[in-house]
Structure formats: C-alpha cells, structure tokens
Amino acid sequence: LAADAFFHLAEALYAQGAAPDAAADTAKARLTEARGLYEKALAADRDRRLADKTLYRLGWIAWLTADYEAAAAAFDRLTKEFAESELLADALFQAGQAYAKAGRAERAAERYRRLVEERRFADFKDLPAAYVGLADCALVLGDPAGAAKHLTVVTEKHPASPAAAEAYFLLGKAQFELRQYDQALASFGETTRRTRTETAARAQFYIGQTHQAREDLKQALVAYLRVLAIYPQYAEWVAAATFESGKCHQGLGDLAEARKAFQEVVDKHPGTNWAKLAAERLQQM
C-alpha cells in the first residue's frame, strides 16, 4: 500500500511538472519532488508491481531536467530487469535518445540496434525514429555508408513517418560525406519540401555546403541567401549562412560584399563561434 500511495502522489506532481505550459521553476520543483516520491515507491514496492512504471517515470524526469546519464541509467535498468514489460520498447528507445544526448554514440547505437533488429519490436510506433537514431550514431562514429543504409529503410518503407524529414536530412549528410553530391542535393531538397522546421533550415544550409564542395560558388551563394530569406527565425543557421556567403563573395572576388557579410555576423550574432570566425576573416582581409 505504501508503494501505491507514493506512486500516485508522485504521478500528480509529475503531471504538473511535465505539463507543456508549466513555468520552468515550477516544473523543476514539481519534478524534483516527484522524483523523491518515485524513489520511495521503488524502495517500498516489495512485489515489484509498479517498479517498471516507476523506473520509466524516473527516466523521464531525468530527461526533462537534462540529466541524460541518469535518464539512460533508469531506462537501461528497466530494460534489464523487466524484459517482458509493455514499456520495454519505449525504454530502449529513450535509453538510446539519452545516451545520444550524453555524447555516448556507441551505447546509443546498441539500444537502437536492438529495436531495429529484434522481430518483437517490428510494430513499435517509433521504429522509423530508431532507424534515424541509429543512423545518426553511425555518422558520429564515422560510418556514412552504414548511416545511409539505415536511412534508406525509412525513406523507402516509412515515407509518411514524422521521422522521414530528419531521415532525408541525415541521408543528405551521409551522401555529402561520401562525396555523392547529386544525391545529397536531392536529399536536402526533399527535406525542405517536407518540413519548415529547423531541420529544413539545416538542409538549406547544407545545400550551400554541397555547392561549395563542388566549387560552384554562385549556386552556393544563392542557397545561403535562401536560408536568410526563408528561415530568419533560426539564428544559428542565419549566422552560419551569412558567414559562408561571405566566403563565397570572397572566392568570387567581391571583397566589399564579403566584408559586409562578415561584419553582419559580428554585429548581429555576437558571442557565437560564427562571429569569432567572421572577425578573424575581417582581420585577414
């Protein structure tokens, strides 16, 4: 009974803390209080009726408070101690997400790989996203060909999935790294047709990078200017595109426009790495 009481009290606090409209300070306080109650529920749960659900909540609290190592540990524990839990697939996926956020790509890949290789997870709702996660890990670990293989599963078998836009973007990155520039341009272009999120801004930036890699500076410049025109809300990519447009102007011999672009990065995006690079370019000119 004590475990049930602690668990249900924790659930109420968790609902308040995890609510999308909760103020940051309130959310953190509620989640911290909920964590303490979930830990008490776990300790009091002698017959382990609630243990998998409790670990699942502890993993999510750690995730929501950006403690990714703790999140991965909680989700991992669930997968190891409750192999028959209805939460197993989601716990594996979240463990992969948490390890990836913590910068531990090899461990993340192990969790994603279980999801895509074990037949019992064939109907898992986030299976396309697991392929995308596995591919992202492959890119981090220096295997663009392997990444492309995983991503093709999503683009060919799950084209209507919410994960498809990200899949096309990462496929473009893999193809870019493999110097398959025509294919990369097609994949990045498909990304921009499927979404208007930050992923599209990144894809548009990489269209510029691809043209630059082919030494087509005029087309690269057009691509970077499209980032500024279409995705002004994504400051990081606006800064990156403005800096790269300056390099294009410089390469085309238009030094006045190059200085203008670099100065714009310094003035509008202070404190960023792009501003630092732009300042260095200005000093060298």
Steps between C-alpha positions, in 0.01 A plus 500: 500500500785738578644452151161576344458812711846635415451417133164673467622810685800509268276464194307814592820701542646357180192606303542855629874512432484344154212718380600698187376827647673460838737783594863385506553552874170335588567207267843437648368514857211264425720253316759503777231431759350229279839333464533466876158338525568263209822393671304429818244305298778294344650420840160402646389292201576153641313306232625732222154561357580862429877482459514519120258794490695671777833460321337629183387816678841547663657476155266764364559733795875476440442566129279801563758646739783439248676236713554269205736254669245443777222466243695237309574311822133490603377390159781244477411355837141459387608312187727267697272424794163494319554328167127426466377848589265676261736797540805309372506636144448860607762464774753371246422792271527758778825343624636545149383861492653570840836341420510696173433825688776408746745462212528121530424396144617139530265429791216681328554293187479176700152593626373612161644188337296274726184678393565470127637144507275313745179384334287554811543876451384498136181690586659752737351842428838677501687242292572751216643741758716216636647450152567874485666489842715204396602683183589814694725290723662346191580849370650600834708181498629564147289255300302702242439194281343317794295807583369521143394135516293556815345820367394341174279266704309806623480684168388188311286313754373780726477809274196636686664472842559818704865390503528508119609865471786445746584177315535686170717765665737245654502304175615820331778539757610140448503546123688828542768324704518230233541776237180391328408861438212458255327257738572729796335796326194288425473385863544848645245632252250234604552603862402860425188381319388290795544742789545866594664423834863560594582177316406678177726793585787259561428325171495829310835590657642166390378560147737794507777285646451245223524760224808640674658155508447486124660846471179648360515815709218682322252221570632471855440872552141467379445209740634695798290805417195272501577410861481868592184558298299191594622409849579830680372358831789253527781728611772235508448410135457863395838575658659197335352582159602866522858399584515250215351754259789727594743223406320459167522874427868485592558206267320684219722805551228728640688614808262783590206259526718252688590764761135598527396140567773436757424827679131409511585176679716687752231762563188284506631177651749604771638229724452223244773295338389642165566853628848393610574351159362807323717731711806294408410529131463877531843527662655297219346710221 
